[in-house]
C-alpha cells in the first residue's frame, strides 16, 4: 500500500512540473523590438502557453529597455514587475492574464484579447489606442498608488 501511495504521489508531483508554463523573459541588450529571438530568455519570440515577463530583476536580470511588440502574440500571461520602461503593443495580443505592478503598457490600434484577469498593483500606467480590447474576466486593483488609464 505504501508503494502505491508513493507512486501516486510521484505521478501527481511530476504532472505539476510538466504542466508549469515556461517563462520567457525580456532580456534585450540593445534593441527594443519583440520580433528578435535573442531579445528573449528562451531564445525565441514568446509562443502559445508561455508567460511573458518584463522585469529587471526576476526571475533573472532582465532588460530595462522599453519593448515594442511588433508581432502577433498569443501567450498565457503577461507580467510587468520591477520594470520602469514601457511595453508598446503595436500588433495583436491574446492573453489569459495581465499582471502589472510597474512600468507602462500601451495598446496600439490592433485587436487585443484578455480572457481571464487583469491585475494592477502598486503603480501602473495603461494607455489605449484606436484598437479594441476584448475582455471576458475580472479587473483587480490592489494597493494602487497611481493607475493612469488613458486613450491615445
Secondary structure, DSSP 4 states (H G I P E B T S, - for coil): -HHHHHHHHHHHHHHHHHTPPPEEEB--SS--BTT-GGGBTTSS---TTPEEEE-SSSSS----S-EEE-S-EEEEEEEE-S--SEEEE-S-EEEEEEEESSSEEEE-SSEEEEEEEEEEEEEEEEEE-SSEEEE-SEEEEEEEEEEEEEE-
